[in-house]
Amino acid sequence: MPPDRLAEICRLPARAMATLRAPGPHLRRCRSLLDELRAAAVELLPRNSSAYPPGWRRYSNAAPFLAYARGDLRLLRRPCAAVLASREITEASVGAIVTVVQHAARVGMTVASGGMKSAHRIVTVTARAAGAPRIIVLDRGILAAFGGRVGLDAFGFGPARLPLEESSALVLSPFRANDHAAPANGYRRDELVAALGDVVIAASTRPGGNIERICLEALDRGQCVFNWLGENATLLAAGATPLVPETLEQHLRASAASAVRRNGAGS
């Protein structure tokens, strides 16, 4: 990209532009990092790329200028259920997550979630066991998440890692490749998970918590939001649909069919 255009888009100060233009340590670090990313099969997706997550471009105010991706980018064109859950894990929340993800797999939807906190891991492990394609959004850099073991699934429980399925998993990060997690990253991650969904499913919510706020933002953007068992009165009042086991599969089938018609997504 021409330097002047880069400075305009990224709002870079003159000192930053001078560093980018000058040969030396910075350029060598960039080349070294690019080599590391290529070796790890990580793709760089600028916001103007046709492969950039369309939901991020359409819905998210936090959409990064550059996304890092590893896995099957075709999953971004499939009907997607974004599954969110509060940090506190209870028997009820685990049961809700497992039920929702298993039904999403049954109707052929991709499941989007985070990858690190316990609720996210339950989503991703259940999706893998049910044979559902997974999109995993990180709260840290993509190289930091894999911890030097790129190609192995870092999103389960316990020290043993299975291979990451290249044809049914996609890992996305809005953060610099080697950045570690920071307290403020979780909200942005969950917002980006929600933006991927043709439907957003709040499997558990804490009144006044981040998941509730993200779902309210999704409703304001016109996304379809389901609330498990209608447990959150604030979401229901804002237009969320209560989700119960008896109608779960019916709702998800209708949502998947609607996504196919709207986006031309594959099943």
N, C-alpha and C positions, 0 to 999 in steps of 0.2 A: 504494500500500500504506500502511496506517496506520503512523505513525512507531513506535509501540510494537512492532508486529508486525515491522517492518523491523529494529528494534534487536535483537529476539529472534533472528530468523533469521540475521542477519549478525553478531551478537555485537559490535555497535558500541558504543564507549565514549561517555560523555555528551558529550564535546567534539565528536565526529563528528556526533552527533545534533543538537547545537546549530547546527552549520554547515549541516546539511541543512535545518533548519527555517527558518533566517534568509534573508531575501531579500538579494540582493547579488551579488558577483562569481561565487560558486560556482554560483548558479542560472543566471546568464547563460552561464557556460561550459557547463553541462549543456544548456541550450536550443540553444546554438550547435553542440555536438557532435551532438545529436539531429538537427538540420537537416542536418548533414554526412552522417550515416549514412543518413537518408532519401534524400538526393540520390544517394547511392551504391547505393541499393537493398539496403541491409544490414538484415536483420531481427534483432530482439533476442528471444532465446528464454530466458525464465526456466525454472528447473528444473521448475516445476509446469505448464509449457505442454505441450499435447498434441503440439506440433511439436518438442519437445526430443528430441535423439537418444536413442532408447530404450536403446541399448547403453550409453551413458554412465550413464544412471540405473540400469541393471541391474547393470553390472559394475565401474564405475570408482570407486575411492576418491578419485580426483582430479577427479571431475565438478564443473565450475564451477557456481556459483549462476546465472550468466548466460552464455549462449553468443551469439556473434555469427555470423551466417550470411548468405551471399550465394549464390544459385543455386536449384536445384530441390530443395526439401525432401522431395519424394516419393522421392528416392533412398534416404532413410533407411529406407524400408519394403521395399526390394528385397534379395534375397540378396546378401551382401557378403563379399568376400575382403579381409582386411587383410594387406597385404604389407609386411613389415619386413625390413630388411637392415642389417648393420653399416656403419659409416662408411667403412671401407677398401674401395676399389673395385679389383676384380681382373677379369681376363677371365672367370673362372669365375662370379663374382657377377653380372656384367652378363648373361651367358648365362642364368643361373638366373632373374633378374628378368624378362627378356624372354620366356622360355619360360612361366613361371608366369602372367604377365599376359595373354599371347596366348591361353592356354587358358581363363583366367577369362572373357575376352571371348567366346570361342567358346561357352561354356555359358550366357552371359547374365548373368554376375554383375557387380555394381558392384565397383570396385577402390578401396580406401581406402589412403591413404598420407599422408606428410607432403608438404611442398612446396618445401623450400629446400635441404637437403643433396643432394649429387650422387646418392646412391642413390634418394632420393625423386623427384628430377627424372627419373631413368631410368624409374621406375615410371609417373609421370604422363604422360610423353611417349609411352611405349609404349602405355599405355591409350588415349590420344587417337588414336594411329595405328591401333590395333586396333578403334576404335569402341566401347570399353567406357565406360560412365558412370564418373565419378571423384568421390570424396570426398577433399578435401584438407584436412588438419588442420594448422594453423599453429603455429609456435613464437614468434609475435609477434602484435601487434594487426592486425586485418583491414585497416585503412586504411594502416598502415605497410607491410604486405606489398605492396600494390598501388602504393605510391609515387606517389599522385596520378593514376594511370592506371587507375582502376577501370573494369572492363569489358574489359580486355585481359588475356590469359593471362600471368601472371607466373611460371609454373612450368615453363618450358622451358629451353633453352640458347641463349645468344647474346642480343644486344640487341633483335632484332626480336620483336615480340609479335603473335600472332594474337588475334582476339576470343575471349573466354571463352565457351564454349557454354552458354547459359543453361538449356537443356533437358537437358543431360547432364553437368553439373558442379555440385558444391556445395563451397563453401569454408567451413570452420568455424574459429573461434578461441575459446579460453577466456580470452584475455588482453585487457586494455583496448585500445580501438580504435587508439590511436596509440603503444602501447608497442613498442619495438624488441626484437629478440632478446636474450636473456640466457643465459649458459651453463647455468643450471639448467632452462631451459624445454624442452630437447630431450627429457629423460626423460618429462616430463609429456605432451608431444605424442605420443611413441611409445606411451605407455600408453593415451592416448585413441584413437589409431589402432587399437590392438589391441581395445579395448572395442567398436568398431563392427563387428567382423567376426563373421559366422556361422562363419567359419573364420579362423584366424590362420596365415599362412604365413611361416616364417622362411627367406627365400631365402639368407641368409648370416648366420652368427653367429660372434662371437668368444668363446671360452671365458672365462667370468667377466665378460662384457661386459653392457651394458645390454639389448641385444636378448634375450640369453639370460635375464636376470632377468625381463623383461617377459613372455616366453613361459612361464616357470615360474609367474608369477602368474596368467596366463591359464589354465593347466592346473589350478591350484588352484581357480579359479572354476568349473571345469567346461567351459571352452571347448575346442573341437577345435583342436589345434595340429599343423600339418604342418612337418616339417623337411626341407629339400631334400637329397636323397641320403642322409639319415640321418647327416649329417656331425657332429652335436653329440651326443656320448654322454650328456651330462647331461640333455638334453631327452628323448632316447629312454628313459632310465631313469625319467624322471618321467611318461612316458605319451604323449609325442608320437609321431606316426606318420611314418615315413620316406616321403618323396615322391620318386618316380622317374618319368622321362618316360613309361614304358610304362603306368603306372596313373594318371597325373596327371589326365587328362580324366575318367576314371571316378570318381575321388575327388571332383572338383569338381562333377560332375553330381549325385552323390549328396548332397553338402552343400547344393547349391542347392535340390534337391527337398525336403530335410529342412527348410530354412529356410522354404520356401513353406508347407509343412504346419504348421510351428510358429507362424509369424507371420502367415500369410495374406498374405505379401509377393507383389507382382506380379512378373512375369518380363519 
